[in-house]
Amino acid sequence: MLELKLISEYPHEIIATDEVGRGPLGGPVVVGAVHLLIEDKEALRKLLRFLKTKGIQDSKKLSSEERVLMLNKLGISLDDFRQKNFVEIKGIKINYVTWEMDHLIIDQENILAASLRGMKEASLALSEWKNNHTTVLIDGHMKLRWGTEVSPWNELPIIKGDSKSLLIGLASIIAKEKRDAFMREMDELYPQYGFSRHFGYPTKQHRQAIEEHGPCPIHRKSFKGVKEYLGA
């Protein structure tokens, strides 16, 4: 289990974060982040073993039914965006949050910048220590962006982290299910686009709907496949 190799000092604060929704033509990019304070290596080992038995892995490898069942069994409920919640598993309090960066922010900053900012803000919302005994596990190959500031944490980008890290995998499941639920709500507002079927991704059906009806308010106006039809 990757986390056991990466964390060497205890007690330790661990935050794991992932985003879902970089590729869609509409809707937000949604970040999932989980946070825990670990007293010793054995406590972390027991938690990871438990998560592994529950089938935690990359959200993309699970069906929606599997993700929902998994979260229900863990006692994780998906409340409003940016609302912190917690669950206790194996005697360890796990705080979690979903953090959305909407289409307006994506159009203003670009999708990469919005994704990294979302992961940074979600991590800041959860972190209690903000020091060198905090490790932030980040899905992908890039650290968070701080501008002229210096990160208060030990940041570890992990390529394909949602497949390699159980904690990032859990964050990805939370993010994926929350984003999909939001897009189902948007399908009720804008049924002509079929959001409940493709969740905003550029399927043939979705692209044809944009061409026919023009973009709706939650489409990303800076994205190819949308910007050509502004004013349609």
C-alpha positions as CSV (number, residue, x, y, z in Angstrom):
1,M,0.0,0.0,0.0
2,L,1.6,3.2,-1.3
3,E,0.8,5.4,1.6
4,L,2.8,3.3,4.0
5,K,5.9,3.8,1.8
6,L,5.4,7.6,1.6
7,I,4.7,8.4,5.2
8,S,7.6,7.9,7.5
9,E,6.9,10.3,10.5
10,Y,4.1,10.1,13.0
11,P,1.8,11.6,14.1
12,H,1.0,12.8,10.6
13,E,-1.7,14.7,8.8
14,I,-2.6,13.2,5.4
15,I,-4.8,14.9,2.7
16,A,-5.6,13.1,-0.5
17,T,-7.2,14.9,-3.4
18,D,-8.4,14.2,-6.9
19,E,-10.5,16.0,-9.5
20,V,-13.2,14.8,-11.9
21,G,-14.4,16.6,-15.0
22,R,-11.5,18.2,-16.9
23,G,-12.8,16.9,-20.3
24,P,-16.5,17.8,-20.4
25,L,-17.9,20.6,-22.4
26,G,-20.2,21.7,-19.6
27,G,-20.5,21.8,-15.8
28,P,-17.9,22.2,-13.1
29,V,-14.6,20.4,-12.4
30,V,-15.2,18.8,-9.0
31,V,-12.5,18.0,-6.5
32,G,-12.8,15.4,-3.8
33,A,-10.5,15.6,-0.8
34,V,-10.1,13.4,2.3
35,H,-8.2,14.2,5.5
36,L,-7.0,12.2,8.4
37,L,-4.7,12.6,11.4
38,I,-2.7,9.3,11.9
39,E,-1.0,8.6,15.2
40,D,1.2,5.7,14.0
41,K,2.0,3.4,11.1
42,E,-0.1,0.5,12.4
43,A,-3.2,2.7,12.5
44,L,-2.7,3.7,8.9
45,R,-2.1,0.1,7.9
46,K,-5.4,-1.1,9.5
47,L,-7.3,1.7,7.8
48,L,-5.8,1.0,4.3
49,R,-6.5,-2.7,4.7
50,F,-10.1,-2.0,5.5
51,L,-10.5,0.3,2.5
52,K,-8.9,-2.3,0.3
53,T,-11.4,-4.9,1.4
54,K,-14.2,-2.5,0.5
55,G,-12.9,-2.3,-3.1
56,I,-11.7,1.3,-3.1
57,Q,-10.0,2.1,-6.4
58,D,-10.0,4.5,-9.3
59,S,-13.6,5.8,-9.6
60,K,-13.4,5.3,-13.4
61,K,-13.2,1.5,-12.9
62,L,-16.4,1.4,-10.9
63,S,-20.0,1.7,-12.0
64,S,-22.2,4.4,-10.4
65,E,-24.1,1.7,-8.5
66,E,-20.8,0.3,-7.1
67,R,-19.6,3.8,-6.1
68,V,-22.9,4.6,-4.3
69,L,-22.9,1.3,-2.5
70,M,-19.4,1.8,-1.4
71,L,-20.0,5.3,-0.1
72,N,-23.1,4.1,1.7
73,K,-21.3,1.3,3.4
74,L,-18.6,3.7,4.6
75,G,-21.2,6.1,5.9
76,I,-20.1,8.9,3.5
77,S,-22.9,11.2,2.4
78,L,-22.5,13.8,-0.4
79,D,-23.8,17.1,1.0
80,D,-23.5,20.5,-0.6
81,F,-20.3,21.5,-2.4
82,R,-17.7,22.9,0.1
83,Q,-19.5,21.5,3.1
84,K,-17.1,19.6,5.3
85,N,-18.3,16.3,6.8
86,F,-16.7,13.4,8.5
87,V,-17.0,9.7,9.1
88,E,-15.1,7.5,11.6
89,I,-13.5,4.3,10.2
90,K,-11.5,1.9,12.3
91,G,-11.2,4.5,15.0
92,I,-9.9,7.2,12.6
93,K,-11.8,10.3,11.9
94,I,-11.9,11.0,8.1
95,N,-12.9,14.5,7.1
96,Y,-14.0,14.9,3.5
97,V,-15.3,17.6,1.2
98,T,-16.2,18.2,-2.4
99,W,-15.1,21.5,-4.0
100,E,-16.5,22.7,-7.3
101,M,-14.8,25.1,-9.8
102,D,-17.7,26.2,-12.1
103,H,-17.7,26.9,-15.8
104,L,-17.2,30.6,-15.2
105,I,-13.9,30.0,-13.3
106,I,-12.8,27.4,-15.9
107,D,-13.4,30.0,-18.7
108,Q,-11.5,32.7,-16.8
109,E,-8.5,30.7,-15.7
110,N,-8.4,27.6,-18.0
111,I,-9.2,24.0,-16.9
112,L,-5.7,23.1,-15.5
113,A,-5.5,26.2,-13.3
114,A,-9.1,25.8,-12.1
115,S,-8.4,22.1,-11.2
116,L,-5.2,22.9,-9.3
117,R,-6.9,25.8,-7.5
118,G,-9.8,23.6,-6.5
119,M,-7.5,21.0,-5.0
120,K,-5.5,23.6,-3.2
121,E,-8.7,25.3,-1.7
122,A,-10.2,21.9,-0.7
123,S,-6.9,20.9,1.0
124,L,-6.7,24.3,2.8
125,A,-10.3,23.9,4.0
126,L,-9.5,20.5,5.6
127,S,-5.9,21.0,6.9
128,E,-5.5,21.5,10.6
129,W,-1.7,21.7,10.9
130,K,-0.3,23.3,7.8
131,N,3.2,22.3,8.5
132,N,5.9,19.9,7.4
133,H,4.1,17.0,9.2
134,T,1.3,17.3,6.6
135,T,1.5,15.4,3.4
136,V,-0.9,16.1,0.5
137,L,-1.3,13.3,-2.0
138,I,-2.2,14.8,-5.4
139,D,-3.5,12.8,-8.4
140,G,-1.4,13.8,-11.4
141,H,2.1,15.0,-12.1
142,M,1.8,18.6,-10.9
143,K,2.1,20.2,-7.5
144,L,-0.5,22.9,-6.4
145,R,0.0,26.5,-7.5
146,W,1.0,29.0,-4.8
147,G,2.2,32.0,-6.8
148,T,4.6,33.9,-4.6
149,E,3.6,31.9,-1.5
150,V,5.4,28.7,-0.4
151,S,3.3,25.6,0.2
152,P,3.0,24.8,3.9
153,W,2.9,21.1,3.2
154,N,4.8,18.2,1.7
155,E,3.1,17.8,-1.6
156,L,3.4,14.5,-3.5
157,P,2.0,14.4,-7.0
158,I,1.3,10.8,-8.1
159,I,0.7,9.9,-11.7
160,K,-2.4,7.6,-11.9
161,G,-2.7,8.2,-8.1
162,D,-6.3,7.2,-8.1
163,S,-5.2,3.7,-9.0
164,K,-2.1,3.6,-6.8
165,S,-3.3,5.3,-3.6
166,L,-6.4,4.0,-1.7
167,L,-6.9,7.5,-0.2
168,I,-6.7,9.2,-3.6
169,G,-9.0,6.5,-4.9
170,L,-11.5,7.3,-2.2
171,A,-11.3,11.0,-3.0
172,S,-11.9,10.3,-6.7
173,I,-15.0,8.2,-5.9
174,I,-16.4,11.0,-3.8
175,A,-15.7,13.6,-6.5
176,K,-17.1,11.4,-9.3
177,E,-20.3,10.6,-7.6
178,K,-20.9,14.2,-6.5
179,R,-20.3,15.6,-10.0
180,D,-22.5,13.0,-11.7
181,A,-25.3,13.8,-9.2
182,F,-24.9,17.5,-10.0
183,M,-25.1,16.9,-13.8
184,R,-28.3,14.8,-13.3
185,E,-29.8,17.9,-11.7
186,M,-28.7,20.0,-14.6
187,D,-30.4,17.5,-16.9
188,E,-33.7,18.4,-15.3
189,L,-33.0,22.1,-16.1
190,Y,-31.7,21.6,-19.6
191,P,-33.1,18.2,-20.8
192,Q,-32.3,18.9,-24.5
193,Y,-28.6,18.2,-23.9
194,G,-28.8,14.8,-22.3
195,F,-26.5,15.6,-19.3
196,S,-27.7,12.6,-17.3
197,R,-26.4,10.3,-20.1
198,H,-23.0,11.8,-20.9
199,F,-22.5,14.1,-17.9
200,G,-21.2,16.9,-20.1
201,Y,-18.5,14.9,-22.0
202,P,-18.2,15.6,-25.7
203,T,-20.2,12.6,-27.1
204,K,-21.7,12.8,-30.6
205,Q,-25.1,13.3,-29.1
206,H,-23.9,16.2,-26.9
207,R,-22.1,17.9,-29.7
208,Q,-25.1,17.6,-31.9
209,A,-27.3,19.1,-29.2
210,I,-25.0,22.1,-28.8
211,E,-25.0,22.6,-32.6
212,E,-28.8,22.5,-32.7
213,H,-29.7,24.5,-29.5
214,G,-26.6,26.5,-28.9
215,P,-24.7,26.4,-25.6
216,C,-26.7,26.6,-22.3
217,P,-25.6,28.6,-19.2
218,I,-23.4,25.9,-17.8
219,H,-21.4,25.2,-20.9
220,R,-17.7,26.1,-21.0
221,K,-17.6,28.9,-23.4
222,S,-13.8,28.7,-24.0
223,F,-13.9,25.0,-25.0
224,K,-13.8,23.8,-28.6
225,G,-17.2,22.4,-29.5
226,V,-18.9,25.2,-27.6
227,K,-17.3,28.5,-28.5
228,E,-18.1,28.0,-32.2
229,Y,-21.8,28.1,-31.4
230,L,-21.9,31.1,-29.1
231,G,-24.9,33.3,-30.1
232,A,-26.5,30.4,-31.9
